[in-house]
C-alpha cells in the first residue's frame, strides 16, 4: 500500500481573506477554504454530479454547490442534510509560510 505524502500547495500570503483557492497538487483537484485562522482542504467536485465547488458560496464553514445547492461542512466534508454523503477532505498543516495537504498514496 502506498504511503501518504505531505505536499506544499500554496503559501499563507496567497490565500484569499474570503472565498476559496483551487489547487491541483499532483493533478488532484482540491479546494482550500480559509476559515479564520484555519484552512480546510476538500475535493473540488460535488459528489452529486461533479460540479466544481470553487464556483459555490461559502458561509459559516458551509460550502454550497453552485449546480444543485448541495451543502457541505468544509471541516468534515459531510453533507449538511445527509451526513452519510461526503466530499473528500484532506488534512492540512502549516510550515512557516507554506500550506501543505496530505495526499493519500501520493
C-alpha positions in Angstrom: 0.0 0.0 0.0 1.3 3.5 -0.9 2.0 5.9 1.9 0.6 9.3 2.0 2.7 12.4 1.3 2.5 16.0 2.5 2.5 18.3 -0.5 3.0 22.1 -0.5 0.0 23.6 -2.3 0.4 27.3 -1.6 1.6 29.9 0.9 -0.3 31.8 3.5 0.3 35.0 1.6 -1.6 33.6 -1.4 -4.7 32.5 0.5 -7.7 34.8 -0.1 -9.0 36.5 3.0 -12.5 35.4 2.0 -13.5 32.8 -0.6 -11.6 29.8 -1.8 -8.5 28.8 -3.6 -8.4 25.9 -6.1 -5.1 24.0 -6.2 -4.1 20.9 -8.2 -1.3 19.0 -6.3 -0.2 16.0 -8.4 -3.3 16.5 -10.6 -5.8 16.2 -7.7 -8.5 19.0 -7.8 -8.5 20.4 -4.2 -10.2 23.4 -2.8 -8.6 25.4 0.0 -11.2 27.1 2.3 -9.8 29.6 4.8 -11.9 30.0 7.9 -10.4 32.4 10.4 -7.0 31.1 11.4 -7.8 27.6 10.0 -7.5 26.3 6.4 -9.6 23.3 5.3 -9.0 21.3 2.1 -11.8 19.5 0.3 -12.2 17.8 -3.1 -13.2 20.4 -5.7 -16.0 18.3 -7.0 -19.5 17.8 -5.6 -20.3 14.1 -5.2 -23.7 14.6 -6.9 -22.7 15.5 -10.5 -19.1 16.5 -10.1 -19.8 20.3 -10.3 -16.8 22.3 -9.3 -17.3 23.6 -5.7 -14.9 26.5 -6.4 -17.9 28.3 -8.1 -20.0 27.7 -5.0 -20.6 30.0 -2.0 -19.1 29.7 1.5 -20.9 30.8 4.5 -20.1 30.0 8.1 -18.0 26.9 7.3 -20.5 25.5 4.8 -19.9 25.4 1.1 -22.8 25.1 -1.2 -22.5 23.6 -4.7 -23.4 26.1 -7.5 -25.2 23.4 -9.5 -27.9 21.9 -7.2 -27.4 23.6 -3.8 -26.0 20.6 -2.0 -24.2 22.0 1.1 -21.2 20.5 2.9 -19.3 21.2 6.1 -15.8 22.2 5.0 -14.2 20.8 8.1 -15.7 17.3 7.8 -16.9 17.1 4.2 -20.3 15.9 5.5 -23.4 17.0 3.6 -25.5 19.2 5.8 -28.8 17.4 5.3 -27.4 13.8 4.8 -24.1 13.3 6.7 -23.6 9.9 5.0 -22.9 11.7 1.8 -19.5 13.4 1.9 -16.9 15.3 -0.1 -13.3 14.0 0.4 -11.3 16.1 2.9 -7.6 16.3 3.3 -5.5 17.1 6.4 -3.8 20.5 6.3 -0.8 21.8 8.1 1.2 25.0 8.1 5.0 25.1 7.9 6.3 28.6 8.1 4.5 30.4 5.2 3.8 27.1 3.4 0.4 25.4 3.4 0.6 21.6 2.9 -2.1 19.0 2.4 -1.7 15.2 2.9 -2.4 13.2 -0.2 -3.1 9.5 0.3 -0.9 7.2 -1.8 0.8 10.1 -3.4 
